Amino acid sequence: MANKSFTLKGIGKNTDYLTIIREMEDGFVVRIVRDLDGYTDVKTDYLSKELFDSCLRTGYLVAVSVPA
């Protein structure tokens, strides 16, 4: 599942992306890219599989083919 991208549900017109960098036994290493009024904030973090699945079920994360 590495390098699969998702949009994050946000407030307003911001389009934020999450990309899975590496899959681990109990979760994922992810890169989150946020556009903050023209400033790009990039963070690398860990996301458990349980939280990831919950975000997919609730629509907070939506799969995309290629981030814009």
C-alpha positions in Angstrom: 0.0 0.0 0.0 3.1 2.3 0.0 2.8 5.5 -1.9 -1.0 5.4 -2.0 -2.5 8.9 -1.6 -5.6 10.2 0.1 -7.3 13.6 0.5 -8.0 14.8 4.0 -11.4 16.2 4.8 -10.8 19.8 5.8 -12.5 23.1 6.5 -13.1 25.5 3.6 -11.3 25.1 0.2 -8.0 23.7 1.5 -7.0 20.5 -0.1 -4.7 18.5 2.2 -3.1 15.2 1.3 -1.8 12.1 3.1 0.6 9.7 1.4 1.5 6.3 2.8 5.3 6.1 2.8 5.7 2.7 4.5 3.4 0.0 5.8 4.4 -1.5 9.2 2.9 -4.4 11.1 0.6 -2.2 13.2 0.3 1.0 11.2 1.8 3.3 8.6 4.4 6.0 8.2 2.6 8.8 6.4 3.5 12.2 4.9 0.9 14.9 5.4 1.0 17.9 3.1 -1.2 20.9 4.0 -1.7 24.1 2.1 -2.0 26.9 4.7 -2.8 30.1 2.7 0.0 29.5 0.2 2.4 28.1 2.8 3.0 24.3 2.4 3.3 22.4 5.7 4.8 18.9 5.3 4.9 16.5 8.2 6.0 12.8 8.5 4.1 10.9 11.2 2.9 7.4 12.3 -0.8 6.4 11.9 -2.1 3.2 13.5 -4.0 0.8 11.3 -7.0 1.1 13.6 -7.1 4.9 13.3 -6.5 4.7 9.5 -9.4 2.3 9.1 -11.6 4.6 11.2 -10.7 7.6 9.0 -11.6 5.7 5.9 -15.0 4.6 7.3 -16.0 8.1 8.4 -14.9 9.7 5.1 -12.1 11.8 6.7 -9.7 10.1 4.2 -10.7 9.5 0.6 -8.4 7.7 -1.8 -7.1 9.6 -4.9 -5.1 8.4 -7.8 -2.5 11.2 -7.9 -2.2 14.2 -5.6 -2.5 17.6 -7.3 
